[in-house]
Amino acid sequence: MTLVPLPSPDESRTFADVLEGLGVGEDPKLSLREMVEAFGERGFGALILLLALMALFPWPPGGKAVFAIPIILLSAEMALQRDEVWLPRWLLNLSVSRPAYRAATAKILPRLDRVERLTRPRWPALTGEIADVAVGLTCILLALMMALPVPLGDALPGLTLALFGMAVIQRDGLFVIAGFLGTAVCGIYLALVWTTVTAIVSGLVHWAASLF
């Protein structure tokens, strides 16, 4: 595991500002290490939010799992109340094309900026250490859901992870509640999908058995 020192945050820069800045650089590749360093002390929430948003875009089969792995690690560290981001060196070296990153973020930056303006520190009882543990464990569950090969099964957990990420960045208890409500919706959706798939498979089995 590699410890990434977190620089002091620039409070004048919003999350959307940092995202936009990451699209500019001499290196044509944008590494996860550069992302971690850019977000400073907002690292856990910012990275969960960024990875969740990136996972919402179309990727080749297995691409969602690539984003789920670092989200799980970051969420576990948050649940353990670590103060600094620890990630494997090989994971920090993972990178995406900077032009592709700019194209993806260009689609979400206007909406993200509007959402960020709605958030603020509030309801501290829902953003303390105990809440961090609950949020971290819930984000692990959501990341596992996101990696499942379920139709639209990645979009709902991805959006919910984004809510939790914003809640952690801004220490916004309202967004924490929204995240837990979103988690409940994800659970209900997956239960419905599982029930439907089970019924279809069972019907096919009975139909096949009736042919003999």
C-alpha positions in Angstrom: 0.0 0.0 0.0 1.2 3.5 -0.8 0.5 6.6 1.3 -0.3 9.7 -0.7 0.4 12.9 1.2 -2.5 15.2 1.1 -1.8 18.9 0.6 -3.8 21.5 2.3 -7.0 22.2 0.4 -7.6 25.4 -1.5 -10.9 26.4 0.0 -11.4 28.9 -2.9 -11.6 26.1 -5.4 -14.9 24.2 -5.7 -15.0 20.5 -6.5 -16.0 21.3 -10.0 -13.0 23.7 -10.3 -10.6 20.9 -9.4 -12.3 18.5 -11.8 -11.9 20.9 -14.6 -8.3 21.6 -13.7 -7.4 17.9 -13.9 -8.2 18.0 -17.6 -5.3 20.3 -18.2 -1.7 18.9 -18.2 1.3 18.0 -20.3 0.9 14.3 -19.7 -1.7 12.8 -22.1 -2.6 10.4 -19.3 -4.4 11.3 -16.1 -3.4 9.0 -13.3 -5.3 8.2 -10.1 -2.3 9.4 -8.1 -2.7 12.9 -9.7 -6.4 12.9 -8.8 -5.7 12.0 -5.2 -3.1 14.7 -4.9 -5.4 17.3 -6.5 -8.2 16.9 -4.0 -6.1 17.2 -0.9 -8.0 16.7 2.4 -11.2 16.3 0.5 -9.7 13.1 -1.0 -12.1 10.4 0.3 -15.4 12.0 -0.7 -14.0 13.6 -3.8 -12.5 10.4 -5.2 -15.7 8.4 -4.4 -17.7 11.1 -6.2 -15.4 11.3 -9.2 -15.0 7.5 -9.6 -18.8 7.0 -9.3 -19.5 9.7 -12.0 -16.9 8.2 -14.3 -18.4 4.7 -13.9 -21.8 6.0 -15.2 -20.3 6.4 -18.7 -20.3 3.4 -21.1 -17.3 1.2 -20.7 -16.2 -2.2 -22.1 -17.4 -5.3 -20.1 -15.7 -5.4 -16.7 -15.0 -1.7 -16.8 -17.4 -1.0 -13.9 -15.3 -3.3 -11.7 -12.2 -1.2 -12.4 -14.0 1.7 -10.7 -15.6 -0.4 -8.0 -12.3 -1.6 -6.6 -10.8 1.8 -5.6 -14.2 2.9 -4.3 -14.4 -0.2 -2.1 -10.8 0.5 -0.8 -11.5 4.2 -0.2 -14.9 3.4 1.5 -13.2 0.9 3.8 -10.6 3.4 4.8 -13.3 6.0 5.5 -15.2 3.5 7.7 -11.9 2.8 9.6 -11.6 6.6 10.0 -8.2 7.0 8.4 -7.0 10.5 7.9 -4.9 9.8 4.8 -5.6 8.0 1.5 -3.8 4.6 1.2 -4.0 2.8 -2.1 -1.9 0.1 -3.8 0.8 1.5 -6.0 -0.5 -0.3 -9.1 -3.9 1.2 -8.5 -2.5 4.7 -8.2 -0.7 4.2 -11.5 -3.9 3.4 -13.3 -4.7 6.2 -15.8 -7.2 7.4 -18.4 -6.7 9.4 -21.5 -6.8 13.1 -20.6 -8.8 14.0 -23.8 -11.3 11.3 -22.9 -11.5 12.6 -19.3 -12.1 16.2 -20.6 -14.9 14.9 -22.9 -16.6 13.0 -20.1 -16.3 15.8 -17.5 -17.6 18.4 -19.9 -20.9 16.7 -19.9 -21.3 16.7 -16.1 -19.5 19.9 -14.9 -22.4 22.3 -15.5 -24.8 20.0 -13.6 -22.3 19.2 -10.9 -21.6 22.9 -10.3 -25.3 23.6 -9.8 -25.6 20.7 -7.4 -22.5 21.8 -5.4 -24.0 25.2 -4.9 -27.0 23.5 -3.2 -24.8 21.8 -0.6 -23.3 23.3 2.6 -22.3 22.0 6.1 -25.4 21.1 8.0 -26.8 18.6 10.4 -23.5 17.7 12.0 -24.9 14.8 13.8 -25.2 13.0 10.5 -21.6 13.9 9.4 -19.5 12.9 12.4 -17.3 9.9 13.0 -20.1 7.4 13.5 -21.7 8.6 10.4 -18.5 8.2 8.5 -18.4 4.5 9.5 -22.0 4.0 8.3 -21.4 5.8 5.1 -18.2 4.0 4.4 -19.8 0.6 4.9 -22.8 1.5 2.8 -20.5 2.8 0.0 -18.8 -0.6 -0.1 -22.2 -2.3 -0.6 -23.1 0.2 -3.3 -19.7 -0.4 -5.1 -20.4 -4.2 -5.1 -23.9 -3.5 -6.5 -22.4 -1.3 -9.2 -20.1 -4.1 -10.4 -22.9 -6.6 -10.9 -24.0 -7.3 -14.5 -27.5 -6.0 -14.0 -29.4 -3.8 -16.5 -29.3 -0.3 -15.1 -27.9 -1.9 -11.9 -24.8 0.4 -12.2 -26.6 3.7 -12.7 -28.6 3.7 -9.4 -25.6 2.7 -7.2 -23.4 5.1 -9.1 -25.7 8.0 -8.5 -26.1 7.1 -4.9 -22.3 6.9 -4.4 -22.1 10.4 -6.0 -24.6 11.7 -3.4 -22.5 10.2 -0.5 -19.3 11.6 -2.1 -20.8 15.1 -2.1 -22.1 14.6 1.4 -18.6 13.8 2.7 -17.0 16.7 0.8 -19.4 19.3 2.1 -20.3 17.6 5.4 -23.9 17.9 4.4 -26.3 15.8 6.5 -29.1 16.3 4.0 -27.1 14.6 1.3 -26.3 11.8 3.7 -30.0 11.1 4.2 -30.5 11.3 0.4 -27.7 8.7 0.0 -29.4 6.3 2.4 -32.7 6.7 0.7 -30.9 6.0 -2.7 -29.4 2.9 -1.2 -32.8 1.6 -0.2 -34.0 2.2 -3.8 -31.0 0.3 -5.1 -31.8 -2.6 -2.8 -35.4 -2.7 -3.8 -34.5 -2.5 -7.5 -32.0 -5.4 -7.3 -34.5 -7.5 -5.3 -37.1 -6.9 -8.1 -34.5 -7.8 -10.8 -33.5 -11.0 -8.9 -37.2 -12.0 -8.4 -37.9 -11.4 -12.1 -34.8 -13.3 -13.3 -35.6 -16.2 -10.9 -39.2 -16.4 -12.2 -38.1 -16.4 -15.8 -35.5 -19.1 -15.2 -38.0 -21.2 -13.3 -40.5 -20.8 -16.1 -37.9 -21.9 -18.7 -37.0 -24.9 -16.6 -40.6 -26.0 -16.3 -41.2 -25.5 -20.0 -38.1 -27.5 -21.0 -39.2 -30.3 -18.6 -42.6 -30.4 -20.2 -41.1 -31.2 -23.5 -39.8 -34.6 -22.3 
